[in-house]
Amino acid sequence: MEQAIEIIINIIKKSALPFIVSTMLLTIIGSFIGQDMSTISTLCTPQGIPFTSLFQLMGLSIIIGIVNTIFDLSNTLKKIRLIYQIIIRVFLIIIIIVIFVSLFDWFPFYNVHAWMGFFISFGICFGISMVLSLYFTHKKDREYEQLLEKYKERRK
């Protein structure tokens, strides 16, 4: 039971960030484009972001959270090199997003400019997340190295 609760909490944590980031990006892009945003995407109306769009983004975020939790908890996937895990994870997430774009008509499916915008924003967000992940991983590594050195000094 404890493990199930831990998994649910993990999914919620991993769902929150994609939802917050996607909502923020939608808001920022909408503030630049203005009311014309409703002619580009069904995610917005001239009055703003409708609740249905927020629920769609939340559904997408929950699915991404589940995928990330599966990757983080799966013993089989832990045996795969990290770079391949990242490639598979990103590929799955892109497929899920394409399905959502198609299901909910977020933007015209055959509009090349819309897809370019999607891949540019996805690439920027992915790049930022990779830089932050590498930074925090490197920072943790340094902390562990310092703790190991202190431990070695005490054992002498």
Residue frames as a rotation matrix with the C-alpha (Angstrom) as fourth column:
MET 1
0.565 0.825 0.000 0.00
0.825 -0.565 0.000 0.00
0.000 0.000 -1.000 0.00
GLU 2
0.427 -0.491 -0.759 2.83
0.187 -0.774 0.605 2.38
-0.885 -0.400 -0.239 0.89
GLN 3
-0.635 -0.713 0.297 4.49
0.396 0.029 0.918 1.75
-0.663 0.700 0.264 -2.45
ALA 4
-0.120 0.686 0.717 1.24
0.980 -0.035 0.198 2.51
0.161 0.726 -0.668 -4.31
ILE 5
0.802 0.389 -0.453 0.89
0.507 -0.845 0.172 5.81
-0.316 -0.368 -0.875 -2.45
GLU 6
-0.005 -0.906 -0.424 4.53
0.126 -0.421 0.898 6.62
-0.992 -0.049 0.116 -3.21
ILE 7
-0.640 -0.178 0.747 3.94
0.720 0.199 0.665 5.92
-0.267 0.964 0.001 -6.93
ILE 8
0.379 0.865 0.328 0.82
0.909 -0.414 0.041 8.13
0.171 0.282 -0.944 -6.97
ILE 9
0.691 -0.204 -0.694 2.72
0.224 -0.852 0.474 10.97
-0.688 -0.483 -0.542 -5.27
ASN 10
-0.416 -0.904 0.100 5.55
0.299 -0.033 0.954 10.51
-0.859 0.427 0.284 -7.78
ILE 11
-0.329 0.389 0.861 3.10
0.942 0.064 0.331 10.74
0.073 0.919 -0.387 -10.70
ILE 12
0.754 0.632 -0.179 1.57
0.652 -0.754 0.083 13.90
-0.083 -0.179 -0.980 -9.23
LYS 13
0.306 -0.734 -0.607 5.03
0.092 -0.612 0.786 15.47
-0.948 -0.296 -0.119 -8.83
LYS 14
-0.679 -0.643 0.354 6.02
0.358 0.131 0.925 14.52
-0.641 0.755 0.141 -12.36
SER 15
-0.057 0.749 0.660 2.70
0.990 -0.044 0.135 15.81
0.130 0.661 -0.739 -13.73
ALA 16
0.580 0.342 -0.739 2.82
0.580 -0.810 0.080 19.19
-0.572 -0.475 -0.669 -12.03
LEU 17
-0.268 -0.803 -0.533 5.89
0.109 -0.575 0.811 20.54
-0.957 0.160 0.241 -13.81
PRO 18
-0.823 -0.019 0.568 4.72
0.565 0.086 0.821 19.82
-0.065 0.996 -0.060 -17.39
PHE 19
0.204 0.972 0.113 1.31
0.967 -0.219 0.134 21.32
0.155 0.082 -0.985 -16.56
ILE 20
0.486 -0.076 -0.870 2.80
0.416 -0.856 0.307 24.46
-0.769 -0.511 -0.385 -15.04
VAL 21
-0.574 -0.793 -0.205 5.30
0.144 -0.344 0.928 24.92
-0.806 0.503 0.312 -17.87
SER 22
-0.657 0.357 0.664 2.74
0.745 0.174 0.644 24.32
0.114 0.918 -0.380 -20.64
THR 23
0.470 0.861 -0.198 0.24
0.882 -0.467 0.060 26.70
-0.041 -0.202 -0.978 -19.01
MET 24
0.239 -0.471 -0.849 2.93
0.239 -0.819 0.522 29.36
-0.941 -0.327 -0.083 -18.56
LEU 25
-0.793 -0.571 0.212 4.12
0.309 -0.076 0.948 28.99
-0.525 0.817 0.237 -22.17
LEU 26
-0.244 0.802 0.545 0.56
0.941 0.059 0.334 29.21
0.235 0.594 -0.769 -23.46
THR 27
0.637 0.476 -0.607 0.02
0.667 -0.735 0.124 32.34
-0.387 -0.483 -0.785 -21.38
ILE 28
-0.126 -0.783 -0.609 3.29
0.127 -0.622 0.773 33.95
-0.984 0.020 0.178 -22.50
ILE 29
-0.840 -0.161 0.518 2.73
0.506 0.113 0.855 33.14
-0.196 0.980 -0.014 -26.18
GLY 30
0.075 0.970 0.230 -0.87
0.980 -0.114 0.161 34.34
0.182 0.214 -0.960 -25.90
SER 31
0.472 0.075 -0.879 0.24
0.480 -0.858 0.185 37.62
-0.740 -0.509 -0.440 -24.37
PHE 32
-0.588 -0.736 -0.336 2.52
0.033 -0.437 0.899 38.27
-0.808 0.517 0.282 -27.36
ILE 33
-0.873 0.262 0.411 0.08
0.472 0.245 0.847 37.16
0.121 0.934 -0.337 -30.04
GLY 34
-0.797 0.603 -0.035 -3.03
-0.533 -0.728 -0.431 38.55
-0.286 -0.325 0.901 -28.35
GLN 35
0.081 0.959 0.272 -6.54
-0.546 0.271 -0.793 37.77
-0.834 -0.084 0.545 -29.54
ASP 36
0.218 -0.076 -0.973 -5.17
-0.948 0.221 -0.229 36.37
0.233 0.972 -0.024 -32.80
MET 37
-0.765 -0.537 0.355 -4.13
-0.625 0.753 -0.205 33.33
-0.158 -0.379 -0.912 -30.76
SER 38
-0.109 0.814 0.570 -7.68
-0.284 0.524 -0.803 32.00
-0.953 -0.249 0.174 -31.05
THR 39
0.709 0.326 -0.625 -7.34
-0.671 0.042 -0.740 31.89
-0.215 0.944 0.249 -34.84
ILE 40
-0.168 -0.875 -0.454 -4.14
-0.875 0.345 -0.340 29.87
0.454 0.340 -0.823 -34.54
SER 41
-0.880 -0.247 -0.406 -5.04
-0.027 0.878 -0.478 27.36
0.474 -0.409 -0.779 -31.82
THR 42
0.165 0.978 -0.129 -8.15
0.015 0.128 0.992 25.95
0.986 -0.166 0.006 -30.19
LEU 43
-0.287 -0.345 -0.894 -6.32
0.873 0.289 -0.392 26.13
0.394 -0.893 0.218 -26.86
CYS 44
-0.824 -0.040 -0.565 -7.34
0.324 -0.851 -0.413 29.79
-0.464 -0.524 0.714 -26.65
THR 45
0.220 0.870 0.442 -10.43
0.973 -0.227 -0.037 31.87
0.068 0.438 -0.896 -27.26
PRO 46
-0.045 -0.231 0.972 -10.58
0.308 -0.929 -0.206 35.66
0.950 0.290 0.113 -27.64
GLN 47
0.742 0.400 0.539 -11.50
-0.365 -0.432 0.824 35.78
0.562 -0.808 -0.175 -23.93
GLY 48
0.064 -0.778 0.625 -8.52
-0.991 0.025 0.132 33.71
-0.118 -0.628 -0.769 -22.80
ILE 49
-0.799 -0.393 -0.454 -7.70
-0.426 0.904 -0.033 30.08
0.423 0.168 -0.890 -22.01
PRO 50
0.248 0.968 0.043 -10.87
-0.762 0.168 0.625 28.00
0.598 -0.187 0.779 -21.55
PHE 51
0.166 -0.105 0.981 -11.19
-0.857 0.477 0.196 25.37
-0.488 -0.873 -0.011 -18.83
THR 52
0.956 0.209 0.207 -11.40
-0.085 0.870 -0.486 22.63
-0.282 0.447 0.849 -21.47
SER 53
0.578 -0.812 -0.082 -7.92
-0.228 -0.064 -0.972 23.57
0.784 0.580 -0.222 -22.67
LEU 54
-0.081 -0.599 0.797 -6.59
-0.967 -0.145 -0.207 23.48
0.240 -0.788 -0.568 -19.12
PHE 55
0.486 0.320 0.813 -8.10
-0.567 0.824 0.015 20.02
-0.665 -0.468 0.582 -18.62
GLN 56
0.975 -0.196 -0.108 -6.55
0.015 0.538 -0.843 18.85
0.223 0.820 0.527 -21.90
LEU 57
0.188 -0.956 0.224 -3.16
-0.538 -0.291 -0.791 20.15
0.822 0.029 -0.569 -20.80
MET 58
0.015 -0.123 0.992 -3.66
-0.974 0.222 0.043 18.52
-0.226 -0.967 -0.117 -17.40
GLY 59
0.870 0.338 0.359 -4.50
-0.250 0.930 -0.267 15.18
-0.425 0.143 0.894 -19.08
LEU 60
0.719 -0.682 -0.136 -1.39
-0.046 0.149 -0.988 15.45
0.694 0.716 0.076 -21.23
SER 61
-0.028 -0.757 0.653 0.70
-0.824 -0.353 -0.444 16.32
0.566 -0.551 -0.613 -18.16
ILE 62
0.381 0.230 0.896 -0.65
-0.777 0.604 0.176 13.33
-0.501 -0.763 0.409 -16.21
ILE 63
0.997 -0.045 0.062 0.20
0.072 0.819 -0.570 10.97
-0.025 0.573 0.819 -19.07
ILE 64
0.361 -0.923 0.129 3.70
-0.261 -0.233 -0.937 12.49
0.895 0.305 -0.325 -19.25
GLY 65
0.022 -0.302 0.953 3.97
-0.993 -0.115 -0.013 12.05
0.113 -0.946 -0.303 -15.47
ILE 66
0.770 0.305 0.561 3.00
-0.387 0.922 0.031 8.38
-0.507 -0.241 0.827 -15.80
VAL 67
0.859 -0.503 -0.092 5.54
0.138 0.401 -0.906 7.82
0.493 0.766 0.414 -18.59
ASN 68
0.091 -0.874 0.477 8.29
-0.577 -0.437 -0.690 9.49
0.812 -0.213 -0.544 -16.54
THR 69
0.236 0.056 0.970 7.37
-0.936 0.283 0.211 7.48
-0.263 -0.957 0.119 -13.45
ILE 70
0.975 0.116 0.191 7.49
-0.056 0.955 -0.291 4.24
-0.216 0.273 0.937 -15.43
PHE 71
0.568 -0.823 0.009 10.93
0.016 0.000 -1.000 5.18
0.823 0.568 0.013 -16.75
ASP 72
-0.051 -0.626 0.779 12.19
-0.803 -0.437 -0.404 6.07
0.593 -0.646 -0.480 -13.28
LEU 73
0.199 0.223 0.954 10.82
-0.885 0.460 0.077 2.97
-0.422 -0.860 0.289 -11.53
SER 74
0.940 0.242 -0.241 11.32
-0.333 0.805 -0.491 0.29
0.075 0.542 0.837 -14.18
ASN 75
0.371 -0.829 0.418 14.22
-0.216 0.361 0.907 -2.06
-0.903 -0.427 -0.045 -13.47
THR 76
0.392 -0.178 0.903 14.35
0.806 0.538 -0.245 -3.09
-0.442 0.824 0.354 -17.12
LEU 77
0.835 -0.004 0.551 14.75
0.359 -0.755 -0.549 0.50
0.418 0.656 -0.629 -18.32
LYS 78
0.818 -0.569 0.083 17.47
-0.434 -0.516 0.739 1.18
-0.378 -0.640 -0.669 -15.74
LYS 79
0.270 -0.731 0.627 19.67
0.404 0.677 0.615 -1.32
-0.874 0.087 0.478 -17.57
ILE 80
0.562 -0.028 0.827 19.51
0.805 -0.214 -0.554 0.78
0.192 0.977 -0.097 -20.75
ARG 81
-0.579 -0.815 -0.031 22.13
0.811 -0.571 -0.123 3.52
0.083 -0.096 0.992 -21.18
LEU 82
-0.249 0.461 -0.852 20.97
0.492 -0.697 -0.521 6.92
-0.834 -0.549 -0.053 -19.98
ILE 83
-0.754 -0.068 -0.653 21.20
-0.426 -0.706 0.565 8.53
-0.500 0.705 0.504 -23.43
TYR 84
-0.860 0.470 -0.198 18.92
0.109 0.548 0.829 5.84
0.498 0.691 -0.523 -24.88
GLN 85
-0.379 0.732 -0.566 16.48
0.899 0.146 -0.413 6.29
-0.220 -0.666 -0.713 -22.00
ILE 86
-0.408 0.171 -0.897 16.33
0.031 -0.979 -0.201 10.01
-0.913 -0.109 0.394 -22.75
ILE 87
-0.895 0.043 -0.443 15.83
-0.444 -0.169 0.880 9.42
-0.037 0.985 0.171 -26.48
ILE 88
-0.703 0.670 -0.238 13.04
0.545 0.722 0.427 6.88
0.458 0.171 -0.873 -25.90
ARG 89
-0.313 0.578 -0.753 11.38
0.783 -0.291 -0.549 9.11
-0.537 -0.762 -0.362 -23.30
VAL 90
-0.558 0.058 -0.828 11.46
-0.277 -0.953 0.120 12.20
-0.782 0.297 0.548 -25.54
PHE 91
-0.935 0.203 -0.290 10.22
-0.228 0.280 0.933 10.19
0.271 0.938 -0.216 -28.53
LEU 92
-0.531 0.774 -0.345 7.28
0.821 0.570 0.013 8.81
0.207 -0.277 -0.938 -26.49
ILE 93
-0.284 0.407 -0.868 6.39
0.493 -0.714 -0.497 12.26
-0.822 -0.569 0.002 -25.18
ILE 94
-0.773 -0.012 -0.635 6.44
-0.471 -0.659 0.586 13.72
-0.426 0.752 0.504 -28.70
ILE 95
-0.844 0.502 -0.190 4.15
0.205 0.628 0.751 10.91
0.496 0.595 -0.633 -29.91
ILE 96
-0.336 0.734 -0.591 1.75
0.918 0.116 -0.379 11.57
-0.210 -0.670 -0.712 -27.02
ILE 97
-0.422 0.135 -0.896 1.75
0.034 -0.986 -0.164 15.31
-0.906 -0.100 0.412 -27.80
VAL 98
-0.926 0.080 -0.369 1.09
-0.377 -0.118 0.919 14.62
0.030 0.990 0.140 -31.51
ILE 99
-0.627 0.744 -0.231 -1.86
0.682 0.667 0.299 12.44
0.377 0.030 -0.926 -30.49
PHE 100
-0.191 0.546 -0.815 -3.23
0.731 -0.476 -0.490 15.25
-0.655 -0.689 -0.309 -28.31
VAL 101
-0.699 -0.094 -0.709 -2.72
-0.307 -0.856 0.417 17.80
-0.646 0.509 0.569 -31.12
SER 102
-0.912 0.339 -0.231 -4.66
-0.097 0.368 0.925 15.53
0.398 0.866 -0.302 -33.45
LEU 103
-0.500 0.748 -0.437 -7.43
0.846 0.531 -0.059 14.63
0.188 -0.399 -0.897 -30.97
PHE 104
0.113 0.538 -0.835 -8.13
0.777 -0.571 -0.263 18.14
-0.619 -0.620 -0.483 -29.74
ASP 105
0.423 0.038 0.905 -7.22
0.819 -0.444 -0.364 20.15
0.388 0.895 -0.219 -32.88
TRP 106
0.324 -0.362 -0.874 -4.82
0.656 -0.580 0.484 22.33
-0.682 -0.730 0.050 -30.92
PHE 107
-0.099 -0.270 -0.958 -3.53
-0.562 -0.779 0.277 23.70
-0.821 0.565 -0.075 -34.21
PRO 108
0.728 0.426 -0.537 -3.98
-0.675 0.311 -0.669 22.70
-0.118 0.850 0.514 -37.85
PHE 109
0.653 -0.426 0.626 -2.32
0.071 0.857 0.510 19.30
-0.754 -0.289 0.590 -38.23
TYR 110
0.431 -0.466 0.773 -0.88
0.896 0.325 -0.303 20.07
-0.109 0.823 0.558 -41.66
ASN 111
0.962 -0.108 0.250 0.36
-0.073 -0.987 -0.144 23.58
0.262 0.120 -0.958 -40.82
VAL 112
0.327 -0.926 -0.189 4.15
0.672 0.368 -0.643 23.50
0.665 0.083 0.743 -41.15
HIS 113
-0.243 -0.417 0.876 4.60
-0.230 -0.852 -0.469 26.80
0.942 -0.316 0.112 -39.28
ALA 114
0.601 0.531 0.597 2.62
-0.712 0.017 0.702 25.50
0.363 -0.847 0.388 -36.32
TRP 115
0.923 -0.295 -0.247 4.80
0.345 0.919 0.189 22.37
0.171 -0.260 0.950 -36.15
MET 116
-0.006 -0.950 0.312 7.95
0.457 -0.280 -0.844 24.46
0.890 0.137 0.436 -36.45
GLY 117
-0.012 0.089 0.996 6.74
-0.661 -0.748 0.059 26.55
0.751 -0.657 0.067 -33.52
PHE 118
0.914 0.380 0.141 5.97
-0.366 0.624 0.690 23.40
0.174 -0.683 0.710 -31.56
PHE 119
0.668 -0.699 -0.256 9.38
0.654 0.715 -0.247 21.85
0.356 -0.002 0.935 -32.17
ILE 120
-0.167 -0.715 0.678 11.17
0.104 -0.697 -0.709 25.13
0.980 -0.048 0.191 -31.43
SER 121
0.214 0.301 0.929 9.33
-0.833 -0.441 0.335 25.59
0.510 -0.846 0.156 -28.12
PHE 122
0.992 0.109 -0.071 9.72
-0.066 0.892 0.447 21.89
0.112 -0.438 0.892 -27.28
GLY 123
0.374 -0.926 -0.053 13.44
0.622 0.293 -0.726 22.10
0.688 0.239 0.686 -28.08
ILE 124
-0.180 -0.403 0.898 13.91
-0.346 -0.828 -0.441 25.22
0.921 -0.390 0.010 -25.97
CYS 125
0.560 0.468 0.684 12.08
-0.797 0.078 0.599 23.66
0.227 -0.880 0.417 -23.01
PHE 126
0.940 -0.263 -0.219 13.97
0.277 0.960 0.034 20.39
0.201 -0.092 0.975 -23.41
GLY 127
0.099 -0.961 0.259 17.27
0.394 -0.201 -0.897 22.27
0.914 0.191 0.358 -23.62
ILE 128
-0.031 -0.043 0.999 16.51
-0.708 -0.704 -0.053 24.29
0.705 -0.709 -0.009 -20.50
SER 129
0.836 0.402 0.373 15.47
-0.547 0.560 0.622 21.18
0.041 -0.724 0.688 -18.59
MET 130
0.724 -0.640 -0.255 18.64
0.511 0.747 -0.425 19.34
0.463 0.178 0.869 -19.67
VAL 131
-0.145 -0.797 0.586 20.85
0.014 -0.593 -0.805 22.24
0.989 -0.109 0.097 -18.61
LEU 132
0.188 0.292 0.938 19.09
-0.888 -0.358 0.289 22.45
0.420 -0.887 0.192 -15.24
SER 133
0.982 0.189 -0.029 19.26
-0.166 0.917 0.363 18.68
0.095 -0.351 0.931 -14.74
LEU 134
0.399 -0.908 -0.129 22.96
0.550 0.349 -0.758 18.60
0.734 0.232 0.639 -15.55
TYR 135
-0.171 -0.442 0.880 23.61
-0.396 -0.787 -0.472 21.54
0.902 -0.429 -0.041 -13.23
PHE 136
0.437 0.417 0.797 21.77
-0.884 0.036 0.466 19.99
0.166 -0.908 0.385 -10.28
THR 137
0.960 -0.164 -0.226 23.30
0.167 0.986 -0.008 16.56
0.224 -0.030 0.974 -10.92
HIS 138
0.098 -0.982 0.159 26.78
0.365 -0.113 -0.924 18.10
0.926 0.149 0.348 -11.02
LYS 139
-0.069 -0.053 0.996 26.03
-0.718 -0.690 -0.086 20.06
0.692 -0.721 0.010 -7.85
LYS 140
0.829 0.420 0.369 24.87
-0.559 0.602 0.570 16.89
0.017 -0.679 0.734 -6.05
ASP 141
0.718 -0.633 -0.288 27.96
0.430 0.729 -0.532 15.03
0.548 0.258 0.796 -7.26
ARG 142
-0.179 -0.805 0.565 30.19
-0.099 -0.557 -0.825 17.72
0.979 -0.204 0.020 -5.74
GLU 143
0.252 0.349 0.903 28.28
-0.911 -0.229 0.342 17.50
0.326 -0.909 0.260 -2.44
TYR 144
0.990 0.143 -0.002 28.72
-0.137 0.951 0.276 13.73
0.041 -0.273 0.961 -2.36
GLU 145
0.366 -0.929 -0.065 32.41
0.408 0.222 -0.885 14.04
0.837 0.297 0.460 -3.19
GLN 146
-0.208 -0.408 0.889 32.86
-0.558 -0.697 -0.450 16.46
0.804 -0.589 -0.083 -0.30
LEU 147
0.591 0.491 0.640 30.98
-0.806 0.330 0.491 14.16
0.030 -0.806 0.591 2.06
LEU 148
0.910 -0.308 -0.278 33.12
0.238 0.936 -0.258 11.23
0.340 0.169 0.925 0.90
GLU 149
-0.005 -0.958 0.286 36.31
0.112 -0.285 -0.952 13.21
0.994 0.027 0.109 1.52
LYS 150
-0.029 0.067 0.997 35.13
-0.887 -0.461 0.005 14.16
0.461 -0.885 0.073 5.03
TYR 151
0.892 0.413 0.183 34.26
-0.452 0.808 0.378 10.54
0.008 -0.420 0.907 5.71
LYS 152
0.620 -0.735 -0.274 37.70
0.400 0.597 -0.695 9.38
0.674 0.321 0.665 4.53
GLU 153
-0.187 -0.698 0.691 39.40
-0.309 -0.626 -0.716 11.97
0.932 -0.348 -0.098 6.75
ARG 154
0.293 0.397 0.870 37.46
-0.941 -0.040 0.336 10.82
0.168 -0.917 0.362 9.81
ARG 155
0.982 0.132 -0.134 38.33
-0.123 0.990 0.075 7.18
0.143 -0.057 0.988 9.19
LYS 156
0.287 -0.955 -0.077 42.09
-0.047 0.066 -0.997 7.88
0.957 0.289 -0.026 9.25
